[in-house]
Amino acid sequence: MRFLTLNDRYVARLIAVPLVATLLLAAMLLLLDKMLRLFDFVVREGGPVSVVWEMLANTIPEYMSLGIPIGLMLGTLLAFRKLALSSELDVLRALGVSYGRLLKVPYLYAFGLAFVNLLIVGFVQPYSHYAYEGLRYELRSGALGASIKVGEFTKLGKKETLRIERSQNGGRDLSGIFVHAESPDGKTFAVTAEHGTFLATDDPDTIIFRLHNGVLVNNAPNFKTPRVLSFTSHDLPVELPKVDSFRHRGGINEELTVPELVRSGHSGKVTPQERAQSRAEFHFRMVEVAIMFLLPMLSVALAVPPKRSSSALGVFLSIVMIVTYHKINQYAAAVAALGKINPILALWVPFLLFSALIWWMYHTLAHKPGGQPIGALERVAARTAKFVKRWTNFGRRRNQVTA
């Protein structure tokens, strides 16, 4: 006997398309929103555009951990909604196929995606979060060569100042250049040049600023008058400012893997506050993974509309429920991290209550004849729609009479 029957493969195809589409759409929307903020941040800090793509790549695991549950829920919901609206679900039920049997394929998806999500939130996301924070630190500190801003006086060292009027070709072609520097022995020089560009050297702490068509004014305590030199090309060595190295991974709990959180949550070497934060973060991640095993039942309960109805209220309600539950978990984790409540109570009690609600909704649909878990909301929505339509038609007729 085959593990997956023809019906199972059919349901699997129905789920796969909206699941993948929803996952990609959610990830793209979140990345686009993040990309706009990152471009603003990088431009404000004067960084190269390539850093934006590196930072976006490090946010993908976080958005995937949010998109996978939503994709699983909407994929299952839209597949069963299609079966219900096309009366295929009624045919399967008439042939003796129970809802429990129909949930076989959704739960195969749920187990596979839950394992992937556990890998992401437990091991991949901590490292990507650390890499993202490292790039932010390098941008703010100027370690990426991003401390020079157009139209502003920039301190490259204790006694070296640079100003650039214009920048073109991604910062490779600079014009309107002014440089002023002072050495420890009292010597000073000032340079103005029409054009210039930065060149790398074998020394990672020093770069060459190649200037074209300018004037160099050199002065020293033993000079009677400053010496002026006109040049067509001049190489000016520039020492990069010293930047402290970024901290080690694990400065915050979001950068700890699941085994590291377990060790930190039971370690006697950390403070009670740090222990509470580690335990709260651990239970938050586990709850976010565990909820995926309830999503197939929730999706089926919300997918089947009342007879002779094509209402999409269940789709809207599913998104509201999953987002609300995620926000409750975030708030509970924040309170538990302060040590005000045990994280097991703060995070697993809402999970049990949400599980009880989902089980009641599924039991009402699957085991009660004519059961409709959101039937009351469907009736309210239908009456509201009729009321709005009536008033819209009334307003349209009144406008026609006035005209």
HELIX and SHEET records of a PDB file:
HELIX    1   1 LEU A    6  GLU A   45  1                                  40    
HELIX    2   2 SER A   50  LEU A   85  1                                  36    
HELIX    3   3 GLU A   88  ALA A   94  1                                   7    
HELIX    4   4 TYR A   99  LEU A  102  1                                   4    
HELIX    5   5 LYS A  104  LEU A  119  1                                  16    
HELIX    6   6 ILE A  120  VAL A  124  3                                   5    
HELIX    7   7 GLN A  125  SER A  141  1                                  17    
HELIX    8   8 ASN A  253  GLU A  255  5                                   3    
HELIX    9   9 VAL A  258  GLY A  265  1                                   8    
HELIX   10  10 PRO A  272  ALA A  290  1                                  19    
HELIX   11  11 ILE A  291  PHE A  293  5                                   3    
HELIX   12  12 LEU A  295  ALA A  303  1                                   9    
HELIX   13  13 LEU A  313  ALA A  337  1                                  25    
HELIX   14  14 PRO A  343  HIS A  367  1                                  25    
HELIX   15  15 GLY A  375  THR A  402  1                                  28    
SHEET    1   A 6 PHE A 153  LYS A 155  0                                        
SHEET    2   A 6 GLU A 160  GLN A 168 -1                                        
SHEET    3   A 6 ASP A 173  GLU A 182 -1                                        
SHEET    4   A 6 THR A 188  ALA A 200 -1                                        
SHEET    5   A 6 THR A 206  ASN A 219 -1                                        
SHEET    6   A 6 ARG A 227  GLU A 239 -1                                        
END                                                                             
